[in-house]
Amino acid sequence: MDTLFERPKAKGVDTRRELIKFYDEHYSANLMHLVVYGKENLDKIQGQVEEMFQEIRNTNKAIPIFPGQPCTADHLQILVKSVPIMQINMLRIFWPVTPSILHYEEAPCKYLSHLIGHEGEGSLFHALKTLGWATQLFACEVDWTTEYSFFKVRINLTDAGHERMQEVLGFLFTYIQLLQQSGVFQWIFDELSSICETKFHYQDKIQPFSYVVDVASNMQIYPTKDWLVGSALPSKFNQDTVQKVLDELCPTNVRIFWESKKFEGQTDKVEPWYNTAYYLEKITKSTIQEWMQSVPNVKLHLPASNVFIPMNFSLIDDKDKNGLPVLLRKSLFSRLWYKPETTFSIPKAYVKIDFNCPLAVNSPDTAALTDTFVRLLMDYLNECAYNAMKAGLHYGLRLSDNGFELTLAGFNHKLRILLEIIIQKIANFEVKPDRFSVIKEKITKAYENYKFRQPDHQAKYYCSLVLQDQASPWTEAFDAVSHLEVEDLAKFVPMMLSRTFFECYIAGVGKLRKWSHILKMFFITTQPPFADRFLLPSQLTNRVVKLQDGKKYIYRQEGSNPSNENSALVHYIQVHQDEFSINIKLQLFHLIAKQATFHQLRTVEKLGYIKSLSQRNDSGVYGVQFIIQSSVKGPGHIDSRVESLLKNLESKLYEMSDEEFKSNVTALIDIKLEKHKNLNEESMFYWREIQNGTLKFNRRDAEVPYEHTFSIFQSEKMALNLAFFVANII
């Protein structure tokens, strides 16, 4: 209101008139690019395009150009200290540079990002991490146009790193100087080019919506031959182009932003839009040179060749064309599921291992210990697994409701090597005191920052907390972290792993025997020393609290961030356990009600920006939830509006016409029959069946006949059936 109405009005500017003026000056068909993606033949698509878009006028406008650099001398060689909301220590360093888009086939910023952002031995990040000064480093080109661009380095600092900020920046400029003096190497460019080429040619399919947006954007920027490629394939090595951008990363061209809560009371300016307190000072080239001279004597060098780059892209000729997961092996300590790759014809694999550890989550203390263990494990893996990530092998470790979970995905040629490395790290885990202190600090800040999360996120968290059979609030885990010591974790991890059940899923791999052997040896290494120490069936089941029919439960929680004026509501309705016919009714209700919910609560009643109606599945227990965040009304009022909306939806279903009902049924059938676009999406579908214990791998094919039943019978009666169903759940 202030920027688009009040301020322009004070200057005698009519915003609407300016908008129409902008339209008249720039809206022209010759400045637009259109992409249509469909399964019909080209003649039919062309006819549709001509019919639908021919009225867009072409006034032959020139492409608007805004020449010049945004930074003057006053904007360079500055250091800005600012006070963030959250508990973070962060450095963001920017240099205005020559835009890479002008040399996209030579990819100068990709080359520099690859080196400055590297995390292997000898890298800038490895040095800062070893010293205990940084927990994350990221480098890339940002905010680019054809006229100007910025190269950005972001460094997340520890408390110790914050105190040594000058040396941290000294390390950064020392590494950049090393690159400038070493020159530009073709072998590094060729390796980067090979990685990019492999990723491009074997990329997964994405949502058509995203694809057409990407291509239409490319058409605005690249010549016709590269509309589908964009800048994804650096192919021309040019030492001078890279060196030019590298030389622009100099002390006289830099902008430094330093964020920390520790600057409270040390600032003299306030930014007008978010009221961020900050302080600005000029820095000189000689100051940065002094920082460079103060760095410890740590050896920095270029990365070694990446051994994880895949070379073998042969496809698996699996004789099993069933296409559904099969249980290969089952024991008292593990289950191994295998899904042959029969759909996508790509040389990729997907691996999921769930570590079901009852000891990991049975108290706030063990939850804090497990969190520390998982983060430390990721920290230990980073040095050797970073190259794997760059080469297209993705891995992740995360906490789960019953322990923790490992995911690997990517080209199957080298994926088994990465799995072996991770398994060895788990089996031979030891607590390094220096890294323990860094991770403990990181977890502490993460818990401290929880109170600053948006209210709708917090409301969803507390809803899950209420429904889980065994769960502790984050405040108790936060308190437990403060008392953790190295010895506590060293004793806990072997005990936790000794009482673990391993649920494994593998899809699309080659030479399954080798994979199976690796996992078997891992189970043997970490399984209990006594045969009777396996988990009982009751320990392998996730329990969800059952809400009694006809009762309403209210959980109130005061907002943890006094400066956030928003409140939030999660209105959850628990419906049933997994059963095909009821599933379909719930899905159909969700489809019909979703748009009506948005329209009524946001458009008509204007309760706030965040509105959603979604289905929910907790270990095979189905329900729906309304999520609303608002600064206009409190949760009590919003809840009454949700109740009113549900009654209106019930009435709407009674009054729904045959045609409208059939249309929704058809839409739901189309959604259910939509094929998985890639191996990851397919694997996640099957993994949810395994995790929920439902094991209905043919779910989509089995549920569609129920939808056909909806459309075959009299629609009016089926709409009444659905209305009765909704009346019962509310």
PANURO-369746 format. One record per residue (C-alpha): residue in one letter; x, y, z. Coordinates in steps of 0.05 Angstrom, whole numbers, padded with zeros to 5 digits, always signed. Layout:
N
aXYZ
...
This chain:
730
m+00000+00000+00000
d+00057+00048+00017
t+00101+00035-00044
l+00046+00025-00096
f-00005+00076-00072
e+00013+00125-00016
r+00082+00147-00040
p+00062+00153-00114
k+00000+00192-00094
a+00042+00241-00054
k+00082+00254-00116
g+00021+00263-00159
v+00029+00196-00194
d-00032+00153-00212
t-00009+00080-00205
r-00063+00052-00250
r-00048+00102-00305
e+00026+00085-00300
l+00010+00011-00306
i-00032+00023-00369
k+00024+00066-00396
f+00074+00010-00384
y+00027-00039-00419
d+00021+00007-00480
e+00097+00016-00484
h+00119-00056-00476
y+00063-00105-00489
s+00075-00132-00559
a+00075-00202-00589
n+00144-00192-00620
l+00174-00188-00549
m+00141-00253-00527
h+00159-00327-00532
l+00109-00383-00527
v+00121-00456-00511
v+00066-00508-00517
y+00080-00579-00492
g+00028-00632-00509
k+00017-00703-00534
e-00024-00682-00595
n+00008-00677-00664
l+00041-00613-00686
d-00014-00594-00735
k-00067-00597-00681
i-00023-00558-00631
q-00008-00505-00684
g-00083-00497-00697
q-00097-00489-00623
v-00041-00438-00615
e-00065-00396-00674
e-00136-00397-00649
m-00119-00379-00577
f-00063-00329-00586
q-00074-00294-00653
e-00109-00235-00620
i-00046-00214-00582
r-00026-00151-00618
n+00042-00139-00649
t+00064-00067-00646
n+00137-00083-00663
k+00164-00054-00599
a+00239-00053-00587
i+00267-00096-00531
p+00278-00049-00471
i+00351-00044-00450
f+00377-00015-00384
p+00451-00004-00394
g+00503+00011-00341
q+00528-00017-00276
p+00486-00013-00212
c+00547-00002-00168
t+00584+00065-00165
a+00649+00076-00127
d+00608+00090-00064
h+00579+00019-00067
l+00646-00016-00072
q+00699-00030-00019
i+00647-00029+00036
l+00634-00072+00098
v+00562-00074+00124
k+00548-00103+00193
s+00475-00120+00205
v+00433-00151+00259
p+00390-00211+00235
i+00328-00239+00269
m+00357-00309+00277
q+00419-00335+00312
i+00467-00336+00254
n+00537-00313+00239
m+00543-00303+00164
l+00589-00270+00113
r+00564-00253+00043
i+00616-00227-00005
f+00598-00197-00073
w+00637-00173-00133
p+00606-00141-00195
v+00633-00182-00254
t+00626-00192-00329
p+00560-00230-00340
s+00572-00303-00357
i+00512-00301-00403
l+00555-00265-00453
h+00603-00325-00452
y+00556-00381-00432
e+00592-00435-00472
e+00657-00416-00437
a+00623-00414-00369
p+00673-00371-00330
c+00630-00366-00267
k+00615-00441-00267
y+00690-00454-00269
l+00702-00406-00210
s+00643-00432-00170
h+00670-00502-00179
l+00737-00483-00147
i+00718-00430-00096
g+00658-00470-00072
h+00696-00537-00070
e+00694-00575-00005
g+00748-00628-00014
e+00818-00630+00014
g+00859-00567+00001
s+00798-00525-00012
l+00780-00459+00022
f+00721-00491+00058
h+00763-00551+00081
a+00813-00503+00114
l+00759-00462+00148
k+00723-00524+00171
t+00787-00556+00199
l+00800-00493+00239
g+00729-00496+00266
w+00711-00429+00235
a+00657-00446+00183
t+00600-00496+00175
q+00581-00480+00103
l+00608-00445+00042
f+00572-00431-00024
a+00597-00395-00086
c+00558-00377-00150
e+00537-00322-00198
v+00474-00285-00177
d+00428-00229-00201
w+00455-00230-00272
t+00431-00192-00332
t+00464-00181-00400
e+00491-00115-00373
y+00518-00134-00305
s+00525-00192-00256
f+00550-00209-00186
f+00594-00265-00162
k+00574-00285-00091
v+00609-00324-00036
r+00568-00341+00026
i+00603-00368+00089
n+00565-00392+00150
l+00610-00379+00210
t+00616-00412+00277
d+00623-00368+00339
a+00698-00378+00334
g+00696-00360+00260
h+00658-00297+00276
e+00713-00275+00323
r+00765-00290+00268
m+00726-00257+00212
q+00788-00220+00186
e+00827-00284+00179
v+00766-00318+00145
l+00764-00263+00093
g+00840-00266+00089
f+00834-00340+00071
l+00783-00324+00018
f+00826-00272-00017
t+00888-00316-00008
y+00853-00373-00045
i+00829-00325-00099
q+00900-00300-00106
l+00924-00372-00112
l+00875-00383-00170
q+00896-00318-00204
q+00969-00337-00200
s+00960-00410-00218
g+00923-00394-00282
v+00864-00429-00315
f+00870-00504-00328
q+00837-00540-00386
w+00833-00607-00348
i+00789-00573-00295
f+00745-00544-00349
d+00741-00611-00385
e+00722-00646-00320
l+00668-00595-00307
s+00644-00600-00379
s+00640-00676-00373
i+00599-00672-00309
c+00551-00622-00341
e+00544-00663-00404
t+00527-00726-00366
k+00476-00691-00323
f+00443-00659-00384
h+00438-00722-00426
y+00412-00765-00369
q+00369-00713-00333
d+00304-00735-00303
k+00238-00713-00332
i+00206-00655-00294
q+00137-00626-00289
p+00114-00601-00358
f+00095-00535-00326
s+00167-00524-00303
y+00195-00548-00369
v+00156-00498-00412
v+00175-00441-00365
d+00248-00459-00372
v+00247-00464-00447
a+00206-00400-00456
s+00257-00364-00412
n+00315-00393-00453
m+00283-00366-00517
q+00290-00296-00490
i+00365-00304-00479
y+00398-00356-00524
p+00404-00367-00599
t+00355-00416-00629
k+00404-00475-00628
d+00409-00471-00552
w+00336-00460-00533
l+00331-00530-00502
v+00402-00529-00475
g+00411-00460-00446
s+00478-00455-00410
a+00476-00527-00386
l+00533-00550-00432
p+00598-00510-00425
s+00638-00532-00487
k+00690-00479-00505
f+00752-00472-00463
n+00776-00401-00463
q+00831-00384-00413
d+00826-00309-00424
t+00751-00306-00410
v+00756-00343-00344
q+00819-00304-00323
k+00783-00238-00337
v+00726-00254-00289
l+00776-00283-00238
d+00815-00218-00239
e+00751-00180-00224
l+00748-00216-00156
c+00795-00164-00126
p+00796-00123-00061
t+00780-00058-00098
n+00716-00087-00126
v+00686-00121-00065
r+00622-00112-00023
i+00621-00149+00044
f+00559-00161+00086
w+00569-00189+00157
e+00508-00212+00197
s+00507-00229+00271
k+00464-00219+00333
k+00529-00196+00366
f+00524-00130+00330
e+00464-00109+00371
g+00478-00040+00400
q+00535-00028+00351
t+00495+00000+00292
d+00475+00071+00273
k+00427+00061+00214
v+00360+00026+00203
e+00337-00002+00137
p+00266+00025+00123
w+00228-00037+00099
y+00246-00091+00150
n+00275-00044+00203
t+00341-00081+00200
a+00395-00046+00242
y+00462-00039+00207
y+00529-00003+00205
l+00569+00014+00142
e+00643+00028+00136
k+00692+00035+00079
i+00750-00014+00073
t+00815-00006+00034
k+00857-00052-00008
s+00913-00048+00044
t+00865-00070+00099
i+00847-00134+00060
q+00922-00146+00047
e+00933-00143+00122
w+00878-00195+00132
m+00913-00240+00081
q+00978-00234+00119
s+00945-00254+00184
v+00919-00323+00162
p+00948-00386+00194
n+00997-00428+00154
v+00947-00477+00122
k+00962-00508+00055
l+00911-00489+00002
h+00913-00523-00066
l+00870-00541-00127
p+00826-00602-00122
a+00848-00670-00146
s+00813-00705-00204
n+00742-00729-00188
v+00743-00805-00184
f+00666-00808-00179
i+00652-00784-00250
p+00613-00842-00282
m+00640-00874-00345
n+00594-00934-00354
f+00523-00917-00376
s+00500-00986-00397
l+00429-01004-00381
i+00407-01063-00339
d+00372-01119-00377
d+00329-01145-00320
k+00289-01206-00337
d+00237-01190-00284
k+00188-01145-00321
n+00137-01147-00264
g+00156-01076-00246
l+00136-01080-00173
p+00182-01085-00111
v+00197-01155-00087
l+00222-01178-00019
l+00290-01209-00032
r+00311-01225+00038
k+00280-01222+00107
s+00313-01235+00175
l+00303-01218+00247
f+00346-01156+00236
s+00330-01132+00165
r+00287-01133+00103
l+00314-01120+00033
w+00266-01098-00022
y+00286-01096-00095
k+00251-01060-00152
p+00276-01075-00223
e+00283-01015-00268
t+00232-01028-00323
t+00206-00958-00338
f+00255-00902-00350
s+00314-00935-00387
i+00367-00894-00351
p+00431-00918-00318
k+00411-00894-00249
a+00396-00926-00182
y+00358-00908-00119
v+00374-00934-00049
k+00337-00923+00016
i+00357-00951+00084
d+00315-00937+00145
f+00350-00948+00212
n+00293-00965+00259
c+00325-00951+00327
p+00275-00949+00385
l+00331-00923+00430
a+00340-00863+00384
v+00274-00829+00401
n+00251-00855+00469
s+00270-00791+00507
p+00292-00719+00495
d+00363-00740+00513
t+00367-00795+00461
a+00333-00751+00409
a+00387-00699+00419
l+00441-00752+00416
t+00413-00781+00351
d+00409-00712+00320
t+00482-00699+00339
f+00503-00767+00311
v+00469-00756+00244
r+00499-00686+00236
l+00568-00710+00255
l+00563-00767+00206
m+00545-00718+00150
d+00603-00674+00172
y+00653-00733+00169
l+00627-00754+00101
n+00632-00686+00069
e+00705-00687+00049
c+00702-00752+00010
a+00629-00750-00012
y+00630-00679-00039
n+00661-00703-00105
a+00607-00755-00110
m+00553-00702-00103
k+00586-00660-00157
a+00588-00721-00203
g+00513-00733-00197
l+00511-00781-00137
h+00464-00752-00086
y+00461-00775-00014
g+00427-00752+00048
l+00419-00771+00121
r+00360-00746+00161
l+00323-00759+00225
s+00260-00800+00221
d+00203-00815+00269
n+00238-00879+00292
g+00312-00865+00281
f+00346-00841+00219
e+00345-00852+00144
l+00397-00857+00089
t+00381-00840+00016
l+00426-00849-00045
a+00408-00834-00117
g+00445-00824-00181
f+00486-00860-00234
n+00494-00933-00213
h+00566-00939-00240
k+00597-00908-00178
l+00539-00907-00129
r+00559-00973-00097
i+00627-00942-00079
l+00593-00885-00044
l+00548-00933-00006
e+00609-00972+00018
i+00642-00907+00043
i+00579-00887+00081
i+00570-00955+00112
q+00642-00957+00135
k+00634-00888+00167
i+00572-00913+00205
a+00602-00980+00225
n+00667-00947+00249
f+00638-00883+00278
e+00679-00846+00329
v+00668-00779+00362
k+00720-00726+00346
p+00719-00674+00402
d+00734-00614+00358
r+00679-00630+00308
f+00631-00649+00365
s+00636-00578+00393
v+00623-00547+00325
i+00562-00591+00312
k+00536-00580+00383
e+00539-00505+00371
k+00503-00513+00304
i+00447-00554+00335
t+00440-00505+00392
k+00430-00447+00343
a+00381-00488+00302
y+00338-00499+00364
e+00344-00426+00384
n+00321-00406+00314
y+00261-00452+00318
k+00221-00397+00353
f+00230-00353+00291
r+00197-00402+00243
q+00132-00380+00212
p+00070-00394+00256
d+00040-00442+00204
h+00103-00485+00206
q+00101-00486+00282
a+00027-00504+00282
k+00040-00563+00235
y+00096-00586+00280
y+00052-00585+00343
c-00003-00622+00306
s+00047-00677+00289
l+00071-00677+00361
v+00001-00689+00386
l-00011-00747+00338
q+00055-00784+00349
d+00054-00839+00401
q+00123-00823+00428
a+00150-00753+00416
s+00182-00698+00457
p+00175-00623+00443
w+00236-00587+00414
t+00244-00547+00478
e+00262-00611+00517
a+00311-00633+00464
f+00341-00563+00465
d+00352-00569+00539
a+00382-00638+00531
v+00433-00613+00479
s+00463-00564+00528
h+00484-00621+00574
l+00514-00667+00520
e+00586-00687+00524
v+00632-00727+00478
e+00630-00787+00524
d+00554-00789+00522
l+00553-00795+00447
a+00610-00845+00445
k+00572-00892+00491
f+00504-00881+00459
v+00518-00895+00385
p+00541-00969+00391
m+00482-00982+00437
m+00433-00950+00389
l+00460-00987+00328
s+00460-01053+00366
r+00384-01050+00372
t+00368-01031+00301
f+00323-01060+00247
f+00344-01044+00176
e+00290-01032+00124
c+00324-01028+00055
y+00298-01011-00014
i+00340-01015-00077
a+00316-00997-00147
g+00350-00998-00215
v+00418-01023-00195
g+00466-01068-00232
k+00498-01132-00204
l+00449-01138-00147
r+00491-01192-00113
k+00547-01142-00097
w+00498-01093-00067
s+00464-01147-00027
h+00532-01171-00001
i+00552-01101+00021
l+00487-01092+00060
k+00492-01161+00090
m+00562-01148+00116
f+00539-01082+00145
f+00481-01115+00182
i+00530-01166+00210
t+00578-01111+00233
t+00525-01072+00271
q+00476-01125+00293
p+00470-01145+00367
p+00522-01194+00395
f+00467-01239+00420
a+00416-01272+00374
d+00358-01256+00420
r+00370-01181+00418
f+00328-01168+00356
l+00270-01119+00357
l+00201-01144+00373
p+00144-01134+00322
s+00112-01081+00367
q+00176-01041+00363
l+00174-01039+00287
t+00105-01007+00283
n+00093-00932+00281
r+00034-00915+00325
v-00013-00857+00313
v-00059-00830+00367
k-00132-00846+00351
l-00179-00787+00359
q-00247-00807+00385
d-00308-00798+00341
g-00350-00737+00356
k-00297-00704+00399
k-00258-00641+00385
y-00188-00632+00412
i-00156-00563+00419
y-00081-00552+00429
r-00062-00481+00443
q+00010-00455+00438
e+00032-00384+00448
g+00072-00354+00391
s+00147-00358+00405
n+00166-00296+00365
p+00135-00232+00396
s+00153-00191+00334
n+00113-00235+00287
e+00042-00209+00283
n+00015-00272+00250
s-00022-00329+00283
a-00038-00397+00252
l-00088-00453+00255
v-00083-00526+00235
h-00153-00556+00233
y-00141-00631+00226
i-00194-00684+00214
q-00174-00756+00224
v-00215-00800+00178
h-00195-00873+00172
q-00141-00925+00164
d-00121-00946+00094
e-00180-00974+00054
f-00189-00963-00021
s-00262-00941-00024
i-00255-00891+00033
n-00189-00867+00004
i-00224-00848-00060
k-00280-00811-00025
l-00229-00771+00014
q-00188-00755-00048
l-00250-00733-00086
f-00272-00689-00028
h-00202-00657-00027
l-00204-00644-00102
i-00273-00611-00098
a-00260-00573-00034
k-00190-00546-00048
q-00209-00489-00095
a-00271-00472-00054
t-00228-00466+00009
f-00179-00419-00024
h-00234-00377-00054
q-00275-00370+00009
l-00221-00360+00062
r-00171-00319+00022
t-00208-00285-00035
v-00275-00272-00001
e-00259-00267+00073
k-00187-00243+00064
l-00162-00279+00126
g-00090-00279+00102
y-00041-00302+00049
i-00025-00373+00072
k-00084-00419+00060
s-00083-00493+00043
l-00126-00555+00046
s-00086-00619+00040
q-00092-00693+00051
r-00051-00724+00106
n-00024-00794+00115
d+00008-00813+00182
s+00033-00885+00177
g-00029-00907+00138
v-00078-00864+00179
y-00113-00816+00130
g-00141-00747+00143
v-00147-00677+00117
q-00121-00612+00146
f-00136-00538+00136
i-00076-00492+00148
i-00088-00418+00154
q-00039-00363+00176
s-00067-00294+00188
s-00050-00226+00217
v-00123-00205+00211
k-00159-00254+00257
g-00140-00301+00314
p-00142-00378+00310
g-00210-00381+00346
h-00245-00339+00294
i-00210-00375+00237
d-00231-00443+00264
s-00303-00420+00265
r-00296-00400+00192
v-00268-00469+00175
e-00327-00502+00210
s-00375-00457+00170
l-00337-00474+00106
l-00345-00548+00119
k-00420-00541+00127
n-00423-00502+00062
l-00382-00555+00027
e-00431-00608+00051
s-00489-00568+00023
k-00451-00557-00042
l-00443-00632-00052
y-00518-00643-00042
e-00532-00590-00095
m-00477-00610-00144
s-00500-00625-00215
d-00486-00690-00250
e-00441-00656-00300
e-00398-00622-00247
f-00392-00686-00206
k-00371-00726-00267
s-00320-00673-00285
n-00287-00680-00216
v-00287-00756-00220
t-00254-00753-00289
a-00202-00704-00263
l-00186-00750-00204
i-00179-00810-00251
d-00131-00771-00294
i-00090-00753-00233
k-00088-00825-00209
l-00067-00851-00278
e-00011-00800-00286
k+00054-00837-00294
h+00115-00826-00251
k+00163-00779-00286
n+00229-00806-00259
l+00261-00861-00216
n+00263-00817-00153
e+00188-00802-00157
e+00171-00876-00169
s+00217-00898-00112
m+00186-00850-00063
f+00117-00878-00080
y+00139-00949-00064
w+00179-00927-00004
r+00118-00895+00028
e+00081-00961+00022
i+00139-00996+00057
q+00146-00943+00112
n+00071-00940+00125
g+00067-01016+00128
t+00011-01018+00076
l+00053-01051+00021
k+00000-01037-00032
f+00049-01028-00090
n-00007-01032-00141
r-00047-00979-00105
r-00061-00934-00165
d-00085-00990-00210
a-00128-01017-00153
e-00159-00950-00134
v-00178-00928-00205
p-00235-00980-00212
y-00268-00948-00152
e-00266-00881-00188
h-00297-00914-00249
t-00352-00940-00203
f-00366-00867-00184
s-00376-00848-00257
i-00414-00911-00279
f-00469-00905-00226
q-00517-00847-00224
s-00476-00786-00209
e-00530-00754-00167
k-00533-00813-00120
m-00457-00816-00116
a-00454-00742-00100
l-00503-00754-00043
n-00459-00813-00021
l-00399-00766-00018
a-00441-00713+00019
f-00460-00765+00072
f-00386-00783+00078
v-00367-00710+00089
a-00423-00701+00140
n-00395-00760+00179
i-00323-00736+00180
i-00342-00666+00204
